[in-house]
């Protein structure tokens, strides 16, 4: 994991992307394709033509963006396959990977996981579902041990089910990205 700030143009587009996705996800519980696909295309174009501090424009910077796209998309596609994430979240993380590259994307991923876990714990405590949540974690672990997706055993473990207790993950990704950029700014001075 690296802690590097993207070029200012890429950083501005990234901030616009994640904040827009957060607003849409909080309000409508979805992230529109025009935002995420536009983010992927813009990230590819900006990095390819502007380059990076350590990469010249052209193929090296395009390769950098494509690796970020592949890792971001692939990791979240696996989460989508077990119905732990929505499709908009997959595309949003792919766009972030395109802009930051795979190493910095991994930093955003880790920070987002920690922040998301803390926010989920707070939500579980507020909703008074701690015992049920621990039971569901046991179901998830047991089903994965058996090689089955957990949502087949309990419908509330499907992120798309109205009975599930969930956070707008686009907002969690935005908070994780903002935190990552703050930490990166601190360490790259």
Buried (B, 14 or more C-beta within 10 A) or exposed (E): EBBBBBBEEBBEBBBEBBBBBBBBBEEEEBBBEEBBEBBBEBBBBBBBEBBBEEBEEEEBBBBBBBBBBBBBBBBBBEBBEBBBBBBBBBBBBBBBBBBBBBBBBBBBBEBBEEBBEEBBEEBBEEEEBEEEBEEBEEBBEEBEEEEEBBBEBBEBBBBEEEEBEBBBBBBBBBBBBBBBBEEBEEEEE
